[in-house]
Amino acid sequence: MSRALASLGIPNRDDVNDLAKRVQKLSRQVAALDKKTKPAAKKAAPKKAAVKKATVKKAAAKKAAVKKPEAKKPEAKKPEAKKPEAKKP
């Protein structure tokens, strides 16, 4: 059975367990890196926030300047459909 699953590319229990261990190891490494970079990120955060606000304002100003008034189109009238009359016996 395991040969058939392996030939289809389906991982077995050992493969899944190995991957789970790898994910845990990588998660620990990411957490360790986050602890190292958080003090530096806090110092840089105010500068980035100010830059983002300025770019948002510039983008909004550009959109307002480019916006053109929309021309209204007259609504097209659809002819009324005639209902077929019921046949009398």
Backbone bond lengths (Angstrom), bond angles and torsions (degrees), N, CA, C in turn:
res aa  C-N    CA-C-N  psi(-1)  N-CA   C-N-CA  omega(-1)  CA-C   N-CA-C  phi
1 M - - - 1.448 - - 1.531 110.45 -
2 S 1.333 115.58 -42.74 1.462 118.56 -178.41 1.526 111.46 -66.58
3 R 1.323 116.74 -31.15 1.477 119.77 177.11 1.522 110.75 -66.18
4 A 1.312 116.03 -40.76 1.463 119.92 -179.86 1.526 110.57 -65.30
5 L 1.327 116.73 -42.72 1.462 119.97 178.80 1.526 110.73 -66.64
6 A 1.321 116.54 -39.38 1.466 120.07 178.81 1.523 110.86 -64.47
7 S 1.328 116.82 -38.06 1.469 119.22 179.79 1.523 111.67 -67.28
8 L 1.340 116.77 -25.04 1.466 121.06 176.78 1.528 112.26 -86.39
9 G 1.337 115.40 -6.43 1.458 118.80 179.10 1.513 113.38 86.99
10 I 1.322 118.05 16.61 1.461 122.07 -179.97 1.530 108.08 -90.75
11 P 1.339 117.55 125.67 1.462 119.57 -177.67 1.526 111.61 -70.12
12 N 1.348 114.89 150.46 1.464 119.09 177.53 1.527 109.76 -95.42
13 R 1.306 117.21 -175.90 1.466 122.49 -175.94 1.524 111.43 -60.27
14 D 1.331 116.94 -42.59 1.461 120.35 -179.22 1.528 111.43 -63.10
15 D 1.327 116.60 -40.21 1.462 120.56 178.55 1.522 110.82 -62.37
16 V 1.319 116.32 -43.45 1.462 121.30 -179.46 1.524 110.11 -65.13
17 N 1.334 117.79 -42.17 1.466 121.16 179.05 1.527 111.05 -64.13
18 D 1.338 116.95 -41.63 1.465 120.78 177.74 1.526 110.95 -61.50
19 L 1.306 115.94 -42.26 1.466 119.72 178.89 1.525 111.48 -65.60
20 A 1.323 117.50 -38.52 1.462 121.12 179.13 1.530 110.29 -63.48
21 K 1.335 116.90 -41.24 1.468 120.49 177.67 1.519 110.57 -64.23
22 R 1.310 115.91 -39.46 1.460 120.60 179.72 1.530 111.23 -65.24
23 V 1.314 116.03 -40.73 1.465 120.63 179.23 1.524 109.82 -64.40
24 Q 1.334 117.68 -42.10 1.459 120.71 178.34 1.526 111.00 -61.97
25 K 1.310 116.93 -42.80 1.458 121.18 179.85 1.528 110.58 -62.99
26 L 1.316 116.26 -44.83 1.467 120.47 179.43 1.527 111.39 -65.95
27 S 1.321 116.80 -36.65 1.465 120.48 178.08 1.522 110.42 -63.11
28 R 1.322 116.75 -41.47 1.471 120.30 177.70 1.521 110.55 -63.69
29 Q 1.315 116.85 -40.09 1.462 120.27 179.60 1.523 111.21 -65.64
30 V 1.307 117.07 -40.45 1.472 121.25 178.82 1.523 109.71 -65.56
31 A 1.326 117.51 -42.01 1.464 121.04 178.85 1.524 110.46 -62.20
32 A 1.334 116.91 -40.72 1.464 120.35 178.27 1.519 111.02 -64.44
33 L 1.314 117.31 -40.34 1.465 120.60 178.34 1.520 111.45 -67.54
34 D 1.331 117.37 -36.89 1.463 121.26 177.73 1.524 111.01 -62.18
35 K 1.320 116.63 -40.02 1.462 120.28 179.58 1.518 110.44 -63.62
36 K 1.329 117.40 -36.70 1.461 121.11 -179.54 1.525 111.77 -71.97
37 T 1.327 117.87 -36.28 1.463 121.13 -173.51 1.518 113.96 -91.58
38 K 1.316 119.91 -13.67 1.470 120.58 -178.01 1.522 113.17 -61.65
39 P 1.334 121.78 -44.63 1.469 119.33 178.32 1.525 112.54 -60.12
40 A 1.304 118.48 -39.54 1.465 121.52 178.72 1.517 111.09 -69.51
41 A 1.319 117.40 -35.63 1.462 121.09 -179.22 1.523 110.97 -68.78
42 K 1.319 118.14 -34.26 1.467 121.06 179.61 1.516 111.00 -66.39
43 K 1.328 117.83 -36.91 1.453 121.03 179.34 1.532 111.19 -69.76
44 A 1.291 117.99 -36.53 1.456 122.10 -176.68 1.524 112.70 -84.17
45 A 1.309 118.13 -16.15 1.461 121.52 -174.92 1.526 113.51 -60.36
46 P 1.342 121.51 -44.50 1.468 119.48 -179.08 1.521 112.73 -61.13
47 K 1.327 117.99 -36.96 1.463 120.12 179.65 1.522 110.95 -65.59
48 K 1.326 116.63 -42.32 1.454 120.34 -179.20 1.520 110.76 -66.17
49 A 1.322 117.84 -39.29 1.456 121.13 -178.95 1.527 110.04 -63.25
50 A 1.318 117.39 -40.77 1.459 120.78 179.85 1.519 110.81 -65.51
51 V 1.306 117.27 -38.77 1.459 121.15 179.53 1.518 110.08 -66.99
52 K 1.312 117.72 -41.63 1.457 120.72 -179.24 1.515 111.06 -63.43
53 K 1.325 118.41 -41.72 1.463 120.72 -179.72 1.519 110.58 -63.13
54 A 1.313 117.32 -40.47 1.458 120.96 -179.31 1.521 110.89 -65.20
55 T 1.326 117.11 -41.34 1.460 119.04 -178.71 1.508 110.90 -70.17
56 V 1.323 118.02 -33.22 1.461 120.54 177.96 1.526 109.64 -65.94
57 K 1.325 116.86 -41.84 1.463 120.19 179.56 1.523 111.12 -64.50
58 K 1.336 117.03 -40.39 1.459 120.58 178.61 1.520 110.77 -64.29
59 A 1.316 116.79 -41.91 1.459 120.72 -179.47 1.525 110.34 -64.93
60 A 1.333 116.53 -40.26 1.461 119.90 179.09 1.524 110.41 -66.11
61 A 1.324 116.90 -38.39 1.464 120.30 179.08 1.523 110.90 -65.28
62 K 1.326 117.00 -39.84 1.460 120.16 178.24 1.511 111.44 -64.60
63 K 1.322 116.89 -41.97 1.464 120.40 179.80 1.519 110.48 -63.55
64 A 1.334 117.32 -40.69 1.457 120.74 -179.49 1.525 110.55 -66.14
65 A 1.322 117.69 -37.02 1.460 121.35 -178.83 1.523 111.40 -71.87
66 V 1.310 117.60 -33.05 1.457 121.69 -176.33 1.519 111.56 -83.06
67 K 1.300 118.54 -23.80 1.462 121.77 -174.24 1.530 111.13 -63.44
68 K 1.318 116.17 127.23 1.462 122.35 179.77 1.519 109.12 -106.13
69 P 1.332 117.01 151.61 1.469 117.95 176.66 1.522 110.07 -67.42
70 E 1.286 114.63 140.10 1.463 119.78 -178.21 1.527 110.43 -84.74
71 A 1.306 116.23 136.41 1.455 121.19 176.82 1.522 108.18 -84.27
72 K 1.320 115.81 131.37 1.462 119.49 179.98 1.517 109.36 -84.90
73 K 1.306 114.62 133.77 1.456 120.38 179.00 1.525 108.45 -98.00
74 P 1.333 116.33 140.97 1.466 117.46 176.50 1.526 109.68 -68.63
75 E 1.306 115.05 143.39 1.457 119.00 -179.23 1.524 110.04 -72.83
76 A 1.293 116.46 136.85 1.460 121.37 179.33 1.525 108.17 -81.06
77 K 1.321 115.07 133.29 1.469 119.44 179.17 1.518 108.64 -89.45
78 K 1.306 114.65 132.67 1.455 119.38 178.48 1.523 108.56 -95.12
79 P 1.334 116.82 135.74 1.463 118.04 177.47 1.531 109.83 -67.56
80 E 1.298 114.55 144.18 1.463 118.89 -179.89 1.515 109.68 -71.98
81 A 1.302 115.61 135.16 1.460 120.58 179.98 1.523 108.74 -81.79
82 K 1.334 115.40 133.09 1.459 118.93 178.37 1.517 108.16 -83.89
83 K 1.313 113.72 135.76 1.456 118.57 177.64 1.514 109.43 -85.80
84 P 1.323 117.54 136.18 1.453 118.87 178.80 1.539 110.18 -66.84
85 E 1.278 113.92 140.29 1.462 118.39 -179.28 1.530 109.81 -75.58
86 A 1.298 115.03 145.45 1.453 120.54 -179.61 1.521 108.82 -72.53
87 K 1.323 117.11 140.34 1.468 121.44 179.40 1.505 109.21 -76.70
88 K 1.296 115.27 135.83 1.457 120.18 178.17 1.521 108.40 -95.31
89 P 1.311 119.25 137.00 1.474 120.73 -178.48 1.492 113.67 -74.68
